[in-house]
């Protein structure tokens, strides 16, 4: 299930690296007993949409929006209740409207666009290595991470699952993203997911790759 959150215009310029601020707002909405903090995240959220670049940051004269998806429907309902209690976001923005979207039937869908860049990291020879869309191993690593989350959620393994970046996408690129003073080079490229409907629905909610709990890897 997915929440589409629409905000009021900002009153203060939004910093370019606002991702940690948005993560902080979500942690507030998760509540004091945040079961997701520090654990494998069974949720994902997009970056802000329809922003404009100003001199020192971003502005949203007509407000902005983003989505938040949870595998656990009850957890999402708890978050919705907390949004109503504490609608303040940051930079003077407040939640003005929330639209609930049920997880769709994805039987016929194989190509998915990104709500935020996909980050892929693994330890290699004692150091953390990032993987990009042009690496043949990247799709396998996305499958590996998704299978780990499926096992955690109690979803049966899907032998038909395969994930690959759509390399025919003309605007594919990597993007350097700073989070908590750590640089991350993430992928901006649609993905092709093959598998059963339940598997694709799960991916639609929890996202792909590493660090979905801090705003990477959301898809639609």
Backbone as CSV, one residue per row, in Angstrom:
resi,resn,N_x,N_y,N_z,CA_x,CA_y,CA_z,C_x,C_y,C_z
1,UNK,0.851,-1.190,0.000,0.000,0.000,0.000,0.884,1.237,0.000
2,UNK,0.404,2.285,-0.631,1.216,3.483,-0.831,0.454,4.736,-0.421
3,UNK,1.153,5.648,0.243,0.616,6.967,0.564,1.259,7.994,-0.361
4,UNK,0.435,8.768,-1.060,0.920,9.898,-1.850,0.681,11.150,-1.008
5,UNK,1.768,11.780,-0.586,1.699,12.882,0.366,1.927,14.196,-0.373
6,UNK,0.966,15.092,-0.273,1.028,16.390,-0.951,1.219,17.484,0.099
7,UNK,2.100,18.433,-0.179,2.473,19.429,0.817,2.081,20.845,0.405
8,UNK,2.144,21.727,1.363,2.014,23.160,1.100,3.323,23.673,0.506
9,UNK,3.325,24.890,-0.081,4.592,25.471,-0.567,5.598,25.635,0.565
10,UNK,6.872,25.606,0.232,7.898,25.824,1.255,8.018,27.307,1.570
11,UNK,8.428,27.613,2.798,8.652,28.996,3.215,10.140,29.330,3.267
12,UNK,10.962,28.310,3.373,12.417,28.445,3.400,12.975,27.565,2.285
13,UNK,14.055,28.012,1.655,14.653,27.193,0.602,15.002,25.795,1.124
14,UNK,14.686,24.803,0.318,14.994,23.415,0.662,16.428,23.117,0.225
15,UNK,17.274,22.606,1.109,18.652,22.299,0.687,18.670,21.210,-0.383
16,UNK,19.668,21.262,-1.254,19.766,20.257,-2.305,19.863,18.851,-1.713
17,UNK,20.620,18.719,-0.645,20.748,17.421,0.020,19.747,17.338,1.176
18,UNK,18.476,17.260,0.829,17.411,17.257,1.837,17.045,15.853,2.311
19,UNK,17.685,14.843,1.758,17.268,13.457,1.982,17.247,13.084,3.471
20,UNK,18.245,13.537,4.225,18.273,13.223,5.654,17.128,13.901,6.381
21,UNK,16.777,15.125,5.972,15.638,15.809,6.582,14.349,15.035,6.354
22,UNK,14.163,14.534,5.124,12.947,13.790,4.814,12.916,12.477,5.591
23,UNK,14.061,11.825,5.710,14.135,10.600,6.500,13.774,10.873,7.953
24,UNK,14.237,12.001,8.477,13.921,12.368,9.854,12.432,12.570,10.075
25,UNK,11.767,13.185,9.095,10.316,13.378,9.193,9.608,12.023,9.235
26,UNK,10.055,11.107,8.381,9.422,9.784,8.361,9.644,9.054,9.677
27,UNK,10.842,9.161,10.231,11.098,8.526,11.527,10.187,9.095,12.612
28,UNK,9.896,10.387,12.521,8.946,10.997,13.462,7.577,10.355,13.312
29,UNK,7.150,10.160,12.079,5.838,9.558,11.834,5.799,8.074,12.189
30,UNK,6.945,7.406,12.131,6.974,5.999,12.524,6.715,5.837,14.011
31,UNK,7.033,6.871,14.796,6.727,6.840,16.217,7.891,6.393,17.079
32,UNK,7.691,6.481,18.393,8.749,6.169,19.362,9.190,4.715,19.274
33,UNK,8.270,3.831,18.957,8.602,2.410,18.846,8.877,2.040,17.392
34,UNK,9.811,2.772,16.804,10.138,2.579,15.395,10.785,1.220,15.183
35,UNK,10.035,0.296,14.627,10.524,-1.059,14.415,11.491,-1.135,13.244
36,UNK,11.462,-0.130,12.358,12.273,-0.180,11.152,13.672,0.391,11.344
37,UNK,13.857,1.254,12.359,15.120,1.968,12.487,16.264,0.990,12.733
38,UNK,17.297,1.051,11.870,18.464,0.207,12.033,18.284,-1.214,11.566
39,UNK,17.124,-1.547,11.048,16.862,-2.901,10.576,16.724,-2.897,9.056
40,UNK,16.548,-4.091,8.467,16.269,-4.175,7.037,14.907,-3.547,6.784
41,UNK,14.843,-2.609,5.870,13.628,-1.810,5.675,12.651,-2.501,4.737
42,UNK,11.440,-2.710,5.215,10.373,-3.251,4.379,9.449,-2.108,3.954
43,UNK,10.056,-1.001,3.589,9.326,0.153,3.077,10.262,0.946,2.175
44,UNK,9.707,1.869,1.430,10.509,2.743,0.575,9.783,4.066,0.421
45,UNK,10.520,5.103,0.025,9.870,6.390,-0.236,10.612,7.131,-1.330
46,UNK,9.876,7.939,-2.045,10.436,8.668,-3.184,11.053,9.983,-2.742
47,UNK,11.763,10.602,-3.652,12.227,11.967,-3.457,11.083,12.932,-3.763
48,UNK,11.286,14.200,-3.434,10.274,15.217,-3.685,10.092,15.432,-5.181
49,UNK,8.849,15.627,-5.593,8.535,15.821,-7.007,8.231,17.290,-7.290
50,UNK,8.399,17.666,-8.547,7.997,19.000,-9.038,8.663,20.135,-8.272
51,UNK,9.939,19.959,-7.957,10.687,21.042,-7.320,11.364,21.908,-8.382
52,UNK,11.676,23.140,-8.003,12.378,24.057,-8.895,13.694,24.476,-8.255
53,UNK,14.712,24.647,-9.075,16.021,25.046,-8.563,16.065,26.559,-8.404
54,UNK,16.473,26.995,-7.208,16.672,28.422,-6.956,18.164,28.667,-6.758
55,UNK,18.517,29.808,-6.245,19.934,30.168,-6.149,20.701,29.244,-5.208
56,UNK,20.105,28.909,-4.075,20.825,28.137,-3.057,20.127,26.848,-2.645
57,UNK,19.125,26.443,-3.386,18.393,25.239,-3.010,17.225,24.996,-3.935
58,UNK,16.165,24.439,-3.367,14.966,24.108,-4.130,13.773,24.871,-3.580
59,UNK,12.827,25.170,-4.456,11.583,25.800,-4.030,10.406,25.038,-4.635
60,UNK,9.269,25.148,-3.969,8.049,24.471,-4.420,6.894,25.459,-4.300
61,UNK,6.758,26.387,-5.249,5.738,27.431,-5.146,4.313,26.884,-5.056
62,UNK,4.100,25.719,-5.624,2.769,25.108,-5.580,2.745,23.877,-4.682
63,UNK,3.743,23.775,-3.839,3.851,22.592,-2.999,4.568,21.474,-3.742
64,UNK,4.801,20.390,-3.053,5.464,19.243,-3.653,4.750,17.973,-3.194
65,UNK,5.242,16.836,-3.637,4.651,15.561,-3.224,5.722,14.485,-3.227
66,UNK,5.459,13.439,-2.504,6.306,12.252,-2.519,5.448,11.072,-2.088
67,UNK,5.948,9.866,-2.323,5.156,8.708,-1.884,5.941,7.866,-0.893
68,UNK,5.196,7.161,-0.064,5.729,6.281,0.974,4.985,4.961,0.884
69,UNK,5.714,3.855,0.722,5.091,2.545,0.538,5.553,1.576,1.614
70,UNK,4.619,0.793,2.125,4.907,-0.218,3.123,4.394,-1.576,2.677
71,UNK,5.161,-2.610,2.970,4.643,-3.975,2.800,3.598,-4.266,3.869
72,UNK,3.855,-3.805,5.094,2.953,-4.030,6.219,1.856,-2.962,6.204
73,UNK,0.665,-3.358,5.813,-0.441,-2.401,5.695,-0.770,-1.756,7.031
74,UNK,-0.742,-2.511,8.108,-1.071,-1.955,9.419,-0.052,-0.899,9.824
75,UNK,1.213,-1.144,9.516,2.253,-0.160,9.846,1.996,1.137,9.105
76,UNK,1.579,1.039,7.861,1.289,2.238,7.081,0.108,3.005,7.678
77,UNK,-0.881,2.283,8.163,-2.030,2.948,8.787,-1.615,3.689,10.050
78,UNK,-0.669,3.110,10.805,-0.167,3.795,11.996,0.546,5.087,11.611
79,UNK,1.323,5.028,10.533,2.024,6.219,10.051,1.020,7.283,9.625
80,UNK,-0.025,6.881,8.941,-1.055,7.821,8.507,-1.670,8.545,9.703
81,UNK,-1.912,7.820,10.783,-2.472,8.446,11.988,-1.513,9.476,12.560
82,UNK,-0.207,9.179,12.519,0.777,10.118,13.052,0.956,11.332,12.145
83,UNK,0.762,11.155,10.854,0.806,12.303,9.939,-0.287,13.296,10.303
84,UNK,-1.459,12.788,10.617,-2.571,13.663,10.983,-2.294,14.407,12.280
85,UNK,-1.549,13.785,13.199,-1.219,14.426,14.471,-0.091,15.445,14.307
86,UNK,0.884,15.126,13.462,2.063,15.975,13.294,2.339,16.194,11.812
87,UNK,1.598,17.090,11.169,1.716,17.273,9.717,2.908,18.104,9.255
88,UNK,3.676,18.677,10.189,4.805,19.518,9.788,5.905,18.673,9.152
89,UNK,6.471,19.187,8.053,7.563,18.472,7.372,8.862,19.217,7.682
90,UNK,9.326,20.082,6.810,10.500,20.915,7.064,10.463,22.092,6.098
91,UNK,11.281,23.095,6.371,11.345,24.310,5.535,9.985,24.973,5.375
92,UNK,9.173,24.897,6.432,7.869,25.551,6.432,6.771,24.791,5.716
93,UNK,7.036,23.579,5.274,6.016,22.789,4.561,5.205,21.938,5.533
94,UNK,3.938,21.785,5.203,3.024,20.939,5.960,2.317,19.983,4.996
95,UNK,1.870,18.880,5.528,1.061,17.962,4.730,-0.308,18.578,4.521
96,UNK,-0.726,18.716,3.275,-2.046,19.246,2.960,-3.032,18.150,2.583
97,UNK,-2.525,17.062,2.006,-3.429,16.005,1.554,-2.657,14.697,1.463
98,UNK,-3.347,13.600,1.721,-2.772,12.263,1.585,-3.736,11.409,0.789
99,UNK,-3.238,10.783,-0.264,-4.043,9.888,-1.087,-3.512,8.470,-0.908
100,UNK,-4.391,7.551,-0.585,-4.002,6.159,-0.375,-4.173,5.384,-1.680
101,UNK,-3.127,4.656,-2.072,-3.179,3.828,-3.273,-2.949,2.371,-2.884
102,UNK,-3.898,1.519,-3.206,-3.713,0.090,-2.963,-2.631,-0.455,-3.882
103,UNK,-1.956,-1.482,-3.444,-0.948,-2.131,-4.282,-1.621,-2.682,-5.535
104,UNK,-1.189,-2.273,-6.719,-1.888,-2.675,-7.943,-1.526,-4.096,-8.384
105,UNK,-2.329,-4.617,-9.289,-2.005,-5.877,-9.949,-0.897,-5.593,-10.960
106,UNK,0.241,-6.245,-10.789,1.400,-5.990,-11.646,1.728,-7.182,-12.541
107,UNK,0.747,-8.032,-12.740,0.964,-9.242,-13.530,1.552,-8.934,-14.897
108,UNK,1.035,-7.900,-15.554,1.455,-7.582,-16.917,2.575,-6.552,-16.979
109,UNK,2.957,-5.968,-15.849,3.986,-4.928,-15.866,5.361,-5.515,-15.588
110,UNK,6.331,-5.160,-16.426,7.704,-5.604,-16.209,8.674,-4.434,-16.082
111,UNK,8.406,-3.303,-16.742,9.282,-2.146,-16.623,8.789,-1.215,-15.526
112,UNK,9.708,-0.773,-14.680,9.372,0.099,-13.566,10.280,1.326,-13.589
113,UNK,9.667,2.492,-13.388,10.414,3.736,-13.288,10.847,3.947,-11.841
114,UNK,11.741,4.923,-11.633,12.282,5.157,-10.298,11.676,6.391,-9.650
115,UNK,11.346,6.240,-8.367,10.947,7.394,-7.568,12.153,8.010,-6.880
116,UNK,13.248,7.251,-6.815,14.523,7.713,-6.273,15.619,6.789,-6.806
117,UNK,16.861,7.275,-6.883,17.941,6.464,-7.468,18.187,5.161,-6.698
118,UNK,18.645,4.149,-7.419,18.929,2.841,-6.820,20.401,2.766,-6.420
119,UNK,20.632,2.404,-5.167,21.981,2.278,-4.633,22.309,0.794,-4.440
120,UNK,23.464,0.371,-4.939,23.901,-1.019,-4.783,25.298,-1.013,-4.192
121,UNK,25.446,-1.602,-3.010,26.743,-1.671,-2.338,26.994,-3.081,-1.829
122,UNK,28.258,-3.497,-1.891,28.667,-4.779,-1.335,30.117,-4.689,-0.852
123,UNK,30.466,-5.451,0.199,31.880,-5.526,0.580,32.655,-6.381,-0.417
124,UNK,33.737,-5.856,-0.938,34.599,-6.577,-1.875,36.049,-6.387,-1.432
125,UNK,36.705,-7.491,-1.097,38.109,-7.454,-0.663,38.317,-6.476,0.491
126,UNK,37.389,-6.505,1.439,37.548,-5.713,2.647,37.126,-4.265,2.545
127,UNK,36.566,-3.837,1.416,36.101,-2.459,1.283,34.736,-2.430,0.596
128,UNK,33.972,-1.383,0.869,32.638,-1.262,0.288,32.759,-0.793,-1.157
129,UNK,32.137,-1.541,-2.048,32.171,-1.230,-3.477,30.761,-0.967,-3.973
130,UNK,30.621,0.057,-4.803,29.323,0.379,-5.415,29.242,-0.250,-6.804
131,UNK,28.037,-0.641,-7.173,27.804,-1.267,-8.469,26.824,-0.404,-9.263
132,UNK,27.074,-0.300,-10.580,26.288,0.596,-11.413,25.541,-0.174,-12.494
133,UNK,24.659,0.540,-13.171,23.748,-0.100,-14.123,24.460,-0.863,-15.233
134,UNK,25.694,-0.469,-15.572,26.413,-1.122,-16.667,27.238,-2.328,-16.206
135,UNK,27.154,-2.656,-14.925,27.855,-3.829,-14.401,26.946,-5.052,-14.532
136,UNK,27.396,-6.117,-15.183,26.557,-7.308,-15.364,26.090,-7.934,-14.051
137,UNK,26.791,-7.649,-12.950,26.434,-8.227,-11.658,25.297,-7.471,-10.957
138,UNK,25.005,-6.262,-11.406,24.073,-5.405,-10.669,22.687,-6.026,-10.521
139,UNK,22.150,-6.585,-11.597,20.831,-7.194,-11.532,20.777,-8.336,-10.538
140,UNK,21.818,-9.170,-10.518,21.872,-10.293,-9.578,21.898,-9.804,-8.129
141,UNK,22.605,-8.700,-7.902,22.668,-8.149,-6.549,21.320,-7.575,-6.115
142,UNK,20.591,-6.965,-7.051,19.246,-6.487,-6.735,18.332,-7.660,-6.393
143,UNK,18.462,-8.743,-7.137,17.681,-9.949,-6.836,18.023,-10.484,-5.444
144,UNK,19.300,-10.504,-5.144,19.761,-11.022,-3.851,19.157,-10.238,-2.691
145,UNK,19.199,-8.912,-2.788,18.653,-8.072,-1.721,17.146,-8.262,-1.593
146,UNK,16.450,-8.334,-2.733,15.006,-8.506,-2.683,14.647,-9.861,-2.078
147,UNK,15.371,-10.900,-2.427,15.098,-12.230,-1.858,15.304,-12.231,-0.343
148,UNK,16.318,-11.517,0.125,16.553,-11.403,1.572,15.352,-10.772,2.264
149,UNK,14.817,-9.723,1.657,13.651,-9.055,2.247,12.404,-9.936,2.161
150,UNK,12.268,-10.677,1.065,11.132,-11.589,0.931,11.155,-12.651,2.023
151,UNK,12.339,-13.169,2.291,12.479,-14.182,3.344,12.114,-13.598,4.696
152,UNK,12.566,-12.378,4.965,12.253,-11.709,6.223,10.744,-11.505,6.376
153,UNK,10.073,-11.192,5.262,8.634,-10.925,5.297,7.797,-12.206,5.220
154,UNK,8.450,-13.345,5.033,7.712,-14.610,4.948,7.075,-14.863,3.599
155,UNK,7.613,-14.229,2.553,7.087,-14.424,1.204,7.863,-15.561,0.531
156,UNK,7.155,-16.514,-0.080,7.843,-17.643,-0.726,8.824,-17.178,-1.789
157,UNK,9.938,-17.911,-1.901,10.922,-17.584,-2.927,10.293,-17.746,-4.307
158,UNK,10.762,-16.961,-5.235,10.210,-16.948,-6.594,11.319,-17.339,-7.561
159,UNK,11.265,-18.562,-8.059,12.306,-19.048,-8.966,12.318,-18.301,-10.297
160,UNK,11.222,-17.622,-10.617,11.138,-16.906,-11.895,11.653,-15.474,-11.807
161,UNK,12.084,-15.050,-10.607,12.510,-13.661,-10.413,13.795,-13.353,-11.177
162,UNK,13.780,-12.256,-11.917,14.996,-11.695,-12.500,14.835,-10.179,-12.564
163,UNK,15.927,-9.475,-12.308,15.915,-8.009,-12.320,17.094,-7.521,-13.155
164,UNK,16.850,-6.535,-14.001,17.915,-5.954,-14.819,17.613,-4.484,-15.066
165,UNK,18.652,-3.681,-15.166,18.462,-2.298,-15.586,18.105,-2.279,-17.071
166,UNK,17.218,-1.374,-17.446,16.837,-1.228,-18.847,17.881,-0.358,-19.547
167,UNK,18.868,-1.004,-20.129,19.993,-0.276,-20.714,19.633,0.458,-21.999
168,UNK,18.428,0.246,-22.513,17.985,0.987,-23.695,17.513,2.401,-23.329
169,UNK,17.383,2.681,-22.046,16.940,3.999,-21.597,18.002,5.040,-21.937
170,UNK,17.623,6.040,-22.716,18.593,6.999,-23.262,19.208,7.898,-22.199
171,UNK,18.497,8.148,-21.098,18.979,9.100,-20.101,19.573,8.416,-18.869
172,UNK,19.966,7.185,-18.995,20.555,6.472,-17.852,21.836,7.175,-17.399
173,UNK,22.040,7.208,-16.099,23.214,7.878,-15.548,23.373,7.492,-14.084
174,UNK,24.492,7.875,-13.510,24.670,7.756,-12.068,24.594,9.147,-11.456
175,UNK,24.276,9.201,-10.181,24.142,10.478,-9.485,24.836,10.374,-8.137
176,UNK,25.681,11.349,-7.843,26.368,11.394,-6.552,25.427,12.001,-5.515
177,UNK,25.168,11.255,-4.464,24.240,11.688,-3.423,24.966,11.652,-2.080
178,UNK,24.934,12.768,-1.373,25.540,12.824,-0.039,24.472,12.581,1.009
179,UNK,24.765,11.669,1.924,23.849,11.414,3.050,24.689,11.265,4.307
180,UNK,24.459,12.151,5.264,25.190,12.094,6.541,26.699,12.141,6.312
181,UNK,27.110,13.028,5.417,28.526,13.249,5.075,29.179,12.038,4.415
182,UNK,28.381,11.143,3.883,28.899,9.990,3.143,28.426,10.105,1.700
183,UNK,29.349,9.986,0.750,28.977,10.076,-0.662,28.517,8.715,-1.169
184,UNK,27.463,8.715,-1.954,26.916,7.503,-2.549,26.662,7.773,-4.026
185,UNK,27.168,6.924,-4.881,26.883,7.068,-6.300,25.788,6.061,-6.650
186,UNK,24.601,6.572,-6.965,23.427,5.739,-7.198,23.024,5.782,-8.671
187,UNK,22.157,4.874,-9.042,21.776,4.677,-10.443,20.422,5.295,-10.762
188,UNK,20.372,6.031,-11.867,19.104,6.538,-12.391,18.866,5.849,-13.729
189,UNK,18.097,4.786,-13.677,17.824,3.972,-14.863,16.655,3.052,-14.528
190,UNK,15.615,2.995,-15.367,14.490,2.099,-15.094,14.953,0.650,-14.988
191,UNK,14.136,-0.149,-14.350,14.467,-1.565,-14.185,13.384,-2.441,-14.808
192,UNK,13.800,-3.628,-15.186,12.874,-4.638,-15.695,12.830,-5.759,-14.663
193,UNK,11.653,-6.015,-14.122,11.473,-7.064,-13.126,10.565,-8.137,-13.705
194,UNK,11.069,-9.352,-13.744,10.270,-10.492,-14.169,10.064,-11.402,-12.967
195,UNK,8.845,-11.892,-12.827,8.527,-12.730,-11.685,7.034,-12.812,-11.504
196,UNK,6.612,-13.447,-10.430,5.176,-13.557,-10.177,4.635,-12.231,-9.659
197,UNK,3.334,-12.080,-9.703,2.702,-10.827,-9.304,3.043,-10.453,-7.869
198,UNK,3.032,-11.411,-6.951,3.308,-11.128,-5.542,4.722,-10.577,-5.361
199,UNK,5.675,-11.139,-6.089,7.065,-10.674,-5.999,7.186,-9.238,-6.486
200,UNK,6.562,-8.931,-7.615,6.641,-7.570,-8.151,5.897,-6.585,-7.252
201,UNK,4.799,-7.006,-6.672,4.090,-6.142,-5.729,4.953,-5.836,-4.511
202,UNK,5.647,-6.854,-4.035,6.536,-6.668,-2.884,7.632,-5.659,-3.217
203,UNK,8.248,-5.805,-4.384,9.285,-4.865,-4.810,8.725,-3.457,-4.953
204,UNK,7.526,-3.346,-5.472,6.859,-2.045,-5.648,6.730,-1.327,-4.307
205,UNK,6.528,-2.079,-3.251,6.366,-1.482,-1.926,7.689,-1.251,-1.200
206,UNK,8.588,-2.221,-1.222,9.795,-2.106,-0.395,10.975,-1.504,-1.131
207,UNK,10.891,-1.388,-2.463,11.974,-0.804,-3.233,13.059,-1.810,-3.570
208,UNK,14.096,-1.322,-4.239,15.183,-2.169,-4.716,16.530,-1.643,-4.240
209,UNK,17.459,-2.557,-4.012,18.816,-2.169,-3.673,18.994,-1.859,-2.196
210,UNK,20.083,-1.163,-1.899,20.442,-0.829,-0.524,19.828,0.491,-0.087
211,UNK,19.673,0.623,1.228,19.313,1.902,1.873,17.960,2.444,1.428
212,UNK,16.987,1.577,1.188,15.635,2.071,0.873,15.034,2.821,2.064
213,UNK,15.518,2.519,3.268,14.999,3.192,4.452,15.446,4.626,4.598
214,UNK,16.387,5.068,3.751,16.815,6.481,3.787,16.599,7.141,2.416
215,UNK,15.718,6.551,1.612,15.294,7.249,0.404,15.908,6.824,-0.892
216,UNK,16.503,5.641,-0.954,16.985,5.110,-2.224,16.056,3.997,-2.714
217,UNK,16.011,3.797,-4.038,15.440,2.589,-4.612,13.936,2.467,-4.685
218,UNK,13.190,3.547,-4.556,11.730,3.433,-4.699,11.369,3.341,-6.173
219,UNK,10.317,2.562,-6.488,9.925,2.331,-7.885,8.430,2.506,-8.029
220,UNK,8.003,2.659,-9.285,6.567,2.732,-9.587,6.323,2.279,-11.005
